[in-house]
Amino acid sequence: MTAPETTIVNMENKFYPPLLLRHPANPILTRKDWPYSINSVFNAGATLLPDGTTLLLCRVEDRRGLSHLCAARSKNGVDGWQIDREPTMMPSPNEYPEEIWGIEDPRITFVPELQQYAITYTSYSRGGPGVSLALTKDFRTFERLGVIMVPDDKDSALLPRRIDGYWALIHRPMTALGAHMWISYSPDLRHWGRHRLMLEARRGAWWDANKIGLSPPPIETSRGWFVLYHGVRHTPSGCLYRLGAALFELEHPEKCLLRGDSWIFGPEADYERNGDVSDVVFPCGYTMDPDGDTLNIYYGAADCAIALAQASVTSLLAWLDLNGGLERRQRKEDL
């Protein structure tokens, strides 16, 4: 009788150097900074204006629990914020009934073809959260296009250019099969189809099992679309929101090239671990420094504040090369 074959698994411990560095001024914006009474501020979209000013379009929750959007501007993206004295973009439920319970979590994409900023945001209707789209040139006036993805859907961003003649939108519908990232295409920003699953939440004990979603808009690099996404792990004491990374083909963004196996940024600081929703880091926007490599990532901390972390695109891609795997390989292992 022969002994059963034994497989030895290498459980080598890895040291993970920090890839996202918290700014020492964190948190950079809280409700105490607001010029009118609010409950909290978090989950801000971000962009650079033509004069180099950083604009954050912040999710602001009032004391009823409903959210609107408010712009804050800073010359250096860290302090000296000039905040609009009143809400910049309010829900408009009479004209857009899907906004009856507020508008949330904006992502901003500057679209050179349109010479406008495209803002995707969550519109909270009686039927649940959906994806809405608005266009603006100045963050003073907005052209709302209304709901483009029906409930239950969120965590969306528009790619800055057409893919094979079509606009592309990343979003996260909730289905009976789980919460995964999808991409859809449109000829005109109003009618959407060619829906494709682009990244699945893993199964089992993984840090990103069961529920994932896009964080900031994708970053176009020479190697592909670099994506930071959030994963949610359910624990006996609540949910943990952490960040991971993946890379997708430039002209076929539904095709995942690499996906990191471990998370790269999670709640550690007190302002991330304690708040209205504890243990949450949730970026919705970034800006790029003139060097074309340094990212300024703006994230919601525990649904109570906005914080800033900096990272290098080069370092993130290098980490992904060392710690990532082919998505089809990982999917086979999970099944």
C-alpha positions as a Markdown table, in Angstrom:
| # | Residue | x | y | z |
|---|---|---|---|---|
| 1 | Met | 0.0 | 0.0 | 0.0 |
| 2 | Thr | 1.5 | 3.3 | -1.0 |
| 3 | Ala | 1.2 | 6.5 | 1.0 |
| 4 | Pro | -1.1 | 9.2 | -0.4 |
| 5 | Glu | 0.7 | 11.9 | -2.3 |
| 6 | Thr | 1.4 | 15.0 | -0.1 |
| 7 | Thr | 1.3 | 18.5 | -1.4 |
| 8 | Ile | 3.4 | 21.0 | 0.4 |
| 9 | Val | 2.0 | 24.6 | 0.4 |
| 10 | Asn | 4.5 | 27.4 | 0.8 |
| 11 | Met | 3.0 | 29.8 | 3.4 |
| 12 | Glu | 5.9 | 32.3 | 3.2 |
| 13 | Asn | 5.1 | 35.5 | 4.9 |
| 14 | Lys | 5.3 | 38.6 | 2.7 |
| 15 | Phe | 6.2 | 42.1 | 3.8 |
| 16 | Tyr | 4.0 | 44.6 | 2.0 |
| 17 | Pro | 5.5 | 48.1 | 1.9 |
| 18 | Pro | 2.9 | 50.8 | 2.0 |
| 19 | Leu | 1.8 | 51.8 | -1.5 |
| 20 | Leu | -0.6 | 54.6 | -0.5 |
| 21 | Leu | 0.9 | 57.1 | 2.0 |
| 22 | Arg | -1.5 | 59.0 | 4.2 |
| 23 | His | -1.0 | 62.8 | 4.2 |
| 24 | Pro | 0.1 | 64.1 | 7.6 |
| 25 | Ala | -2.7 | 66.8 | 7.4 |
| 26 | Asn | -5.4 | 64.1 | 7.4 |
| 27 | Pro | -8.3 | 64.3 | 7.6 |
| 28 | Ile | -8.3 | 67.3 | 5.2 |
| 29 | Leu | -12.0 | 68.1 | 5.3 |
| 30 | Thr | -14.6 | 67.4 | 8.0 |
| 31 | Arg | -18.1 | 68.8 | 8.8 |
| 32 | Lys | -16.4 | 71.5 | 11.0 |
| 33 | Asp | -15.0 | 73.1 | 7.8 |
| 34 | Trp | -18.5 | 73.5 | 6.2 |
| 35 | Pro | -20.1 | 76.9 | 5.9 |
| 36 | Tyr | -23.6 | 75.5 | 6.7 |
| 37 | Ser | -24.9 | 72.8 | 9.0 |
| 38 | Ile | -24.4 | 69.2 | 8.0 |
| 39 | Asn | -24.0 | 65.8 | 9.5 |
| 40 | Ser | -20.9 | 64.6 | 7.6 |
| 41 | Val | -18.8 | 65.0 | 4.4 |
| 42 | Phe | -17.1 | 62.1 | 2.6 |
| 43 | Asn | -16.7 | 60.2 | -0.8 |
| 44 | Ala | -15.6 | 63.1 | -3.0 |
| 45 | Gly | -15.0 | 63.1 | -6.8 |
| 46 | Ala | -11.9 | 65.0 | -7.8 |
| 47 | Thr | -10.4 | 66.8 | -10.7 |
| 48 | Leu | -7.9 | 69.5 | -11.7 |
| 49 | Leu | -9.3 | 72.7 | -13.1 |
| 50 | Pro | -7.5 | 74.4 | -16.0 |
| 51 | Asp | -5.7 | 76.8 | -13.6 |
| 52 | Gly | -4.3 | 73.9 | -11.6 |
| 53 | Thr | -6.9 | 74.2 | -8.8 |
| 54 | Thr | -8.0 | 71.0 | -7.2 |
| 55 | Leu | -11.8 | 70.6 | -7.1 |
| 56 | Leu | -13.5 | 68.1 | -4.9 |
| 57 | Leu | -17.1 | 67.4 | -5.5 |
| 58 | Cys | -18.0 | 66.2 | -2.0 |
| 59 | Arg | -20.9 | 64.0 | -0.9 |
| 60 | Val | -22.5 | 65.9 | 2.0 |
| 61 | Glu | -25.0 | 64.3 | 4.2 |
| 62 | Asp | -27.5 | 66.5 | 6.0 |
| 63 | Arg | -29.1 | 65.8 | 9.3 |
| 64 | Arg | -32.1 | 64.1 | 7.8 |
| 65 | Gly | -29.7 | 61.5 | 6.3 |
| 66 | Leu | -30.1 | 62.7 | 2.7 |
| 67 | Ser | -27.1 | 63.6 | 0.6 |
| 68 | His | -26.3 | 66.3 | -1.9 |
| 69 | Leu | -23.0 | 67.5 | -3.6 |
| 70 | Cys | -20.9 | 70.4 | -2.7 |
| 71 | Ala | -17.7 | 71.7 | -4.3 |
| 72 | Ala | -14.5 | 72.6 | -2.4 |
| 73 | Arg | -11.5 | 74.2 | -4.2 |
| 74 | Ser | -7.9 | 74.4 | -3.1 |
| 75 | Lys | -4.7 | 75.7 | -4.8 |
| 76 | Asn | -2.6 | 72.9 | -3.4 |
| 77 | Gly | -5.1 | 70.1 | -3.0 |
| 78 | Val | -4.4 | 69.9 | 0.7 |
| 79 | Asp | -5.6 | 73.0 | 2.6 |
| 80 | Gly | -7.0 | 76.5 | 2.2 |
| 81 | Trp | -10.2 | 75.0 | 0.8 |
| 82 | Gln | -12.8 | 77.4 | -0.5 |
| 83 | Ile | -16.2 | 75.7 | 0.0 |
| 84 | Asp | -19.3 | 76.7 | -1.8 |
| 85 | Arg | -21.5 | 78.7 | 0.6 |
| 86 | Glu | -24.5 | 76.6 | -0.3 |
| 87 | Pro | -25.0 | 73.2 | -2.0 |
| 88 | Thr | -23.5 | 73.0 | -5.5 |
| 89 | Met | -25.8 | 70.3 | -6.8 |
| 90 | Met | -29.0 | 69.4 | -5.0 |
| 91 | Pro | -31.4 | 66.5 | -5.6 |
| 92 | Ser | -34.2 | 67.5 | -7.9 |
| 93 | Pro | -36.9 | 65.0 | -7.2 |
| 94 | Asn | -39.7 | 66.9 | -8.9 |
| 95 | Glu | -37.9 | 66.7 | -12.3 |
| 96 | Tyr | -35.9 | 63.6 | -11.5 |
| 97 | Pro | -37.9 | 61.4 | -9.1 |
| 98 | Glu | -35.0 | 58.9 | -8.9 |
| 99 | Glu | -33.3 | 61.5 | -6.7 |
| 100 | Ile | -35.9 | 61.6 | -4.0 |
| 101 | Trp | -33.6 | 60.2 | -1.3 |
| 102 | Gly | -30.5 | 62.1 | -2.3 |
| 103 | Ile | -27.5 | 62.0 | -4.6 |
| 104 | Glu | -24.3 | 60.3 | -3.6 |
| 105 | Asp | -20.7 | 59.3 | -4.4 |
| 106 | Pro | -19.8 | 61.3 | -7.5 |
| 107 | Arg | -16.9 | 60.3 | -9.9 |
| 108 | Ile | -15.6 | 63.0 | -12.2 |
| 109 | Thr | -14.1 | 62.3 | -15.7 |
| 110 | Phe | -12.9 | 65.1 | -17.9 |
| 111 | Val | -13.9 | 64.2 | -21.5 |
| 112 | Pro | -11.7 | 66.0 | -24.1 |
| 113 | Glu | -14.0 | 65.2 | -27.0 |
| 114 | Leu | -16.9 | 67.1 | -25.2 |
| 115 | Gln | -14.7 | 69.6 | -23.4 |
| 116 | Gln | -16.8 | 68.9 | -20.4 |
| 117 | Tyr | -16.6 | 67.1 | -17.1 |
| 118 | Ala | -18.8 | 64.0 | -16.9 |
| 119 | Ile | -20.1 | 63.3 | -13.4 |
| 120 | Thr | -21.6 | 59.9 | -12.6 |
| 121 | Tyr | -23.3 | 59.6 | -9.3 |
| 122 | Thr | -25.7 | 57.5 | -7.3 |
| 123 | Ser | -29.3 | 58.7 | -7.4 |
| 124 | Tyr | -31.3 | 57.2 | -4.5 |
| 125 | Ser | -34.8 | 56.4 | -5.6 |
| 126 | Arg | -37.7 | 54.5 | -4.0 |
| 127 | Gly | -36.6 | 51.5 | -6.0 |
| 128 | Gly | -33.0 | 51.7 | -4.6 |
| 129 | Pro | -29.7 | 53.3 | -5.8 |
| 130 | Gly | -29.2 | 53.8 | -9.5 |
| 131 | Val | -26.5 | 55.4 | -11.7 |
| 132 | Ser | -27.2 | 58.9 | -13.1 |
| 133 | Leu | -25.1 | 61.1 | -15.3 |
| 134 | Ala | -24.6 | 64.9 | -15.5 |
| 135 | Leu | -22.3 | 67.1 | -17.6 |
| 136 | Thr | -20.8 | 70.4 | -16.6 |
| 137 | Lys | -18.2 | 72.9 | -17.8 |
| 138 | Asp | -17.8 | 74.9 | -14.6 |
| 139 | Phe | -19.3 | 73.1 | -11.7 |
| 140 | Arg | -21.8 | 75.9 | -11.4 |
| 141 | Thr | -24.5 | 74.7 | -13.9 |
| 142 | Phe | -25.2 | 71.0 | -14.8 |
| 143 | Glu | -26.9 | 69.2 | -17.6 |
| 144 | Arg | -28.6 | 66.2 | -16.0 |
| 145 | Leu | -29.0 | 63.2 | -18.4 |
| 146 | Gly | -30.9 | 61.3 | -15.7 |
| 147 | Val | -30.7 | 57.6 | -14.8 |
| 148 | Ile | -28.5 | 55.5 | -17.2 |
| 149 | Met | -28.4 | 52.3 | -15.1 |
| 150 | Val | -31.5 | 51.3 | -13.1 |
| 151 | Pro | -31.5 | 50.1 | -9.5 |
| 152 | Asp | -29.8 | 48.4 | -7.9 |
| 153 | Asp | -26.6 | 49.8 | -9.3 |
| 154 | Lys | -23.8 | 52.2 | -8.3 |
| 155 | Asp | -20.0 | 52.6 | -8.1 |
| 156 | Ser | -19.8 | 54.0 | -11.6 |
| 157 | Ala | -17.4 | 56.1 | -13.8 |
| 158 | Leu | -17.2 | 57.0 | -17.4 |
| 159 | Leu | -14.0 | 56.3 | -19.4 |
| 160 | Pro | -12.5 | 59.6 | -20.8 |
| 161 | Arg | -12.6 | 58.5 | -24.4 |
| 162 | Arg | -14.5 | 56.3 | -26.7 |
| 163 | Ile | -13.6 | 52.6 | -27.2 |
| 164 | Asp | -14.1 | 51.5 | -30.8 |
| 165 | Gly | -16.5 | 54.4 | -31.3 |
| 166 | Tyr | -18.5 | 53.9 | -28.1 |
| 167 | Trp | -18.5 | 55.5 | -24.7 |
| 168 | Ala | -17.8 | 53.0 | -21.9 |
| 169 | Leu | -19.1 | 53.0 | -18.3 |
| 170 | Ile | -17.9 | 50.9 | -15.4 |
| 171 | His | -20.6 | 50.2 | -12.8 |
| 172 | Arg | -21.6 | 47.7 | -10.2 |
| 173 | Pro | -25.1 | 46.1 | -10.4 |
| 174 | Met | -26.4 | 44.0 | -7.5 |
| 175 | Thr | -27.8 | 40.7 | -8.7 |
| 176 | Ala | -28.8 | 37.4 | -7.1 |
| 177 | Leu | -25.4 | 36.1 | -8.2 |
| 178 | Gly | -23.5 | 38.8 | -6.3 |
| 179 | Ala | -22.0 | 42.3 | -6.6 |
| 180 | His | -19.5 | 42.3 | -9.4 |
| 181 | Met | -18.0 | 45.0 | -11.7 |
| 182 | Trp | -19.5 | 45.4 | -15.2 |
| 183 | Ile | -18.8 | 47.6 | -18.2 |
| 184 | Ser | -21.4 | 48.8 | -20.7 |
| 185 | Tyr | -21.2 | 50.8 | -23.9 |
| 186 | Ser | -23.2 | 53.6 | -25.5 |
| 187 | Pro | -23.2 | 55.5 | -28.8 |
| 188 | Asp | -24.6 | 58.7 | -27.2 |
| 189 | Leu | -24.3 | 58.5 | -23.4 |
| 190 | Arg | -28.1 | 57.9 | -23.1 |
| 191 | His | -28.7 | 54.4 | -24.5 |
| 192 | Trp | -26.6 | 51.6 | -23.0 |
| 193 | Gly | -26.0 | 48.0 | -24.0 |
| 194 | Arg | -23.2 | 45.5 | -24.7 |
| 195 | His | -23.1 | 44.8 | -21.0 |
| 196 | Arg | -20.0 | 42.8 | -20.0 |
| 197 | Leu | -18.8 | 41.3 | -16.7 |
| 198 | Met | -15.3 | 42.7 | -16.2 |
| 199 | Leu | -14.3 | 41.7 | -12.6 |
| 200 | Glu | -16.0 | 39.2 | -10.3 |
| 201 | Ala | -16.0 | 39.3 | -6.5 |
| 202 | Arg | -14.2 | 36.3 | -5.3 |
| 203 | Arg | -15.7 | 33.6 | -3.1 |
| 204 | Gly | -14.9 | 32.2 | 0.3 |
| 205 | Ala | -12.6 | 33.9 | 2.7 |
| 206 | Trp | -10.9 | 36.3 | 0.4 |
| 207 | Trp | -10.7 | 40.0 | 1.4 |
| 208 | Asp | -12.8 | 40.9 | -1.6 |
| 209 | Ala | -15.3 | 38.1 | -1.5 |
| 210 | Asn | -19.0 | 38.6 | -2.5 |
| 211 | Lys | -18.9 | 42.3 | -3.0 |
| 212 | Ile | -16.6 | 44.6 | -4.9 |
| 213 | Gly | -16.9 | 48.0 | -6.8 |
| 214 | Leu | -14.9 | 50.6 | -8.6 |
| 215 | Ser | -13.2 | 53.2 | -6.5 |
| 216 | Pro | -11.8 | 56.2 | -8.4 |
| 217 | Pro | -12.2 | 56.4 | -12.2 |
| 218 | Pro | -9.7 | 54.2 | -14.2 |
| 219 | Ile | -6.3 | 55.5 | -14.9 |
| 220 | Glu | -5.1 | 55.1 | -18.5 |
| 221 | Thr | -1.5 | 53.9 | -18.7 |
| 222 | Ser | 0.7 | 52.6 | -21.5 |
| 223 | Arg | 0.0 | 49.1 | -20.2 |
| 224 | Gly | -3.7 | 49.3 | -19.8 |
| 225 | Trp | -6.4 | 50.8 | -17.6 |
| 226 | Phe | -5.2 | 50.7 | -14.0 |
| 227 | Val | -8.1 | 50.3 | -11.6 |
| 228 | Leu | -8.3 | 50.7 | -7.8 |
| 229 | Tyr | -11.4 | 48.9 | -6.5 |
| 230 | His | -12.9 | 48.3 | -3.1 |
| 231 | Gly | -13.7 | 44.9 | -1.6 |
| 232 | Val | -15.9 | 44.3 | 1.3 |
| 233 | Arg | -15.3 | 41.6 | 3.8 |
| 234 | His | -18.0 | 40.7 | 6.2 |
| 235 | Thr | -16.9 | 40.0 | 9.8 |
| 236 | Pro | -18.7 | 39.3 | 13.1 |
| 237 | Ser | -18.1 | 42.9 | 14.1 |
| 238 | Gly | -19.2 | 44.4 | 10.8 |
| 239 | Cys | -17.8 | 45.1 | 7.3 |
| 240 | Leu | -14.3 | 46.0 | 6.3 |
| 241 | Tyr | -13.8 | 48.2 | 3.2 |
| 242 | Arg | -10.3 | 47.9 | 1.7 |
| 243 | Leu | -8.7 | 48.6 | -1.7 |
| 244 | Gly | -7.2 | 46.3 | -4.3 |
| 245 | Ala | -5.8 | 46.8 | -7.8 |
| 246 | Ala | -6.3 | 45.4 | -11.2 |
| 247 | Leu | -5.2 | 46.1 | -14.8 |
| 248 | Phe | -7.4 | 45.9 | -18.0 |
| 249 | Glu | -6.7 | 46.0 | -21.7 |
| 250 | Leu | -6.8 | 49.5 | -23.2 |
| 251 | Glu | -9.0 | 48.7 | -26.2 |
| 252 | His | -10.9 | 45.8 | -24.6 |
| 253 | Pro | -11.4 | 47.1 | -21.0 |
| 254 | Glu | -13.7 | 44.2 | -20.1 |
| 255 | Lys | -10.6 | 42.0 | -20.3 |
| 256 | Cys | -8.7 | 41.8 | -17.0 |
| 257 | Leu | -4.9 | 41.3 | -17.5 |
| 258 | Leu | -3.8 | 41.3 | -13.8 |
| 259 | Arg | -5.5 | 41.3 | -10.5 |
| 260 | Gly | -3.8 | 41.6 | -7.1 |
| 261 | Asp | -4.4 | 38.8 | -4.7 |
| 262 | Ser | -4.1 | 40.9 | -1.5 |
| 263 | Trp | -5.5 | 44.3 | -0.5 |
| 264 | Ile | -3.1 | 47.3 | -0.6 |
| 265 | Phe | -4.9 | 49.9 | 1.6 |
| 266 | Gly | -7.2 | 49.5 | 4.5 |
| 267 | Pro | -8.6 | 51.3 | 7.5 |
| 268 | Glu | -5.9 | 51.8 | 10.1 |
| 269 | Ala | -6.0 | 55.4 | 11.4 |
| 270 | Asp | -8.5 | 56.5 | 14.0 |
| 271 | Tyr | -10.4 | 58.7 | 11.6 |
| 272 | Glu | -10.8 | 55.6 | 9.3 |
| 273 | Arg | -11.8 | 53.1 | 12.0 |
| 274 | Asn | -14.3 | 55.2 | 13.9 |
| 275 | Gly | -17.2 | 57.1 | 12.5 |
| 276 | Asp | -20.8 | 56.9 | 11.2 |
| 277 | Val | -19.7 | 53.7 | 9.3 |
| 278 | Ser | -16.5 | 52.4 | 10.9 |
| 279 | Asp | -13.6 | 50.7 | 9.2 |
| 280 | Val | -14.1 | 52.3 | 5.8 |
| 281 | Val | -11.7 | 53.8 | 3.2 |
| 282 | Phe | -13.6 | 54.7 | 0.1 |
| 283 | Pro | -11.9 | 56.7 | -2.7 |
| 284 | Cys | -14.1 | 58.3 | -5.4 |
| 285 | Gly | -11.5 | 60.6 | -7.0 |
| 286 | Tyr | -7.8 | 61.3 | -7.7 |
| 287 | Thr | -5.7 | 64.0 | -9.4 |
| 288 | Met | -2.3 | 63.5 | -11.1 |
| 289 | Asp | 0.7 | 65.6 | -10.4 |
| 290 | Pro | 2.6 | 67.2 | -13.4 |
| 291 | Asp | 5.2 | 64.4 | -13.2 |
| 292 | Gly | 2.6 | 62.0 | -14.6 |
| 293 | Asp | 3.2 | 59.5 | -11.9 |
| 294 | Thr | 2.2 | 60.8 | -8.5 |
| 295 | Leu | -1.5 | 60.2 | -7.6 |
| 296 | Asn | -3.4 | 62.2 | -5.0 |
| 297 | Ile | -6.2 | 59.9 | -4.0 |
| 298 | Tyr | -9.1 | 61.4 | -2.1 |
| 299 | Tyr | -11.1 | 59.0 | 0.0 |
| 300 | Gly | -14.0 | 59.0 | 2.4 |
| 301 | Ala | -12.9 | 57.9 | 5.9 |
| 302 | Ala | -15.5 | 56.1 | 8.1 |
| 303 | Asp | -18.3 | 58.1 | 6.3 |
| 304 | Cys | -17.3 | 61.1 | 8.4 |
| 305 | Ala | -14.4 | 62.9 | 6.7 |
| 306 | Ile | -12.3 | 63.3 | 3.5 |
| 307 | Ala | -8.7 | 62.2 | 3.6 |
| 308 | Leu | -5.8 | 62.1 | 1.2 |
| 309 | Ala | -3.2 | 59.5 | 0.3 |
| 310 | Gln | -0.5 | 59.7 | -2.3 |
| 311 | Ala | 0.9 | 56.9 | -4.5 |
| 312 | Ser | 3.1 | 56.3 | -7.5 |
| 313 | Val | 1.6 | 54.7 | -10.7 |
| 314 | Thr | 4.9 | 53.1 | -11.4 |
| 315 | Ser | 5.1 | 51.5 | -8.0 |
| 316 | Leu | 1.5 | 50.3 | -8.2 |
| 317 | Leu | 2.1 | 48.6 | -11.5 |
| 318 | Ala | 5.3 | 47.1 | -10.3 |
| 319 | Trp | 3.5 | 45.7 | -7.2 |
| 320 | Leu | 0.8 | 44.3 | -9.5 |
| 321 | Asp | 3.4 | 42.5 | -11.6 |
| 322 | Leu | 4.8 | 40.9 | -8.4 |
| 323 | Asn | 1.6 | 40.2 | -6.6 |
| 324 | Gly | -1.0 | 39.8 | -9.3 |
| 325 | Gly | -2.3 | 36.9 | -11.2 |
| 326 | Leu | -4.3 | 36.2 | -14.4 |
| 327 | Glu | -8.0 | 36.6 | -13.6 |
| 328 | Arg | -8.9 | 33.4 | -15.4 |
| 329 | Arg | -6.4 | 31.5 | -13.3 |
| 330 | Gln | -7.8 | 32.8 | -10.1 |
| 331 | Arg | -11.4 | 32.1 | -11.2 |
| 332 | Lys | -10.5 | 28.5 | -11.9 |
| 333 | Glu | -8.9 | 28.2 | -8.4 |
| 334 | Asp | -12.1 | 29.6 | -6.7 |
| 335 | Leu | -14.5 | 27.1 | -8.5 |
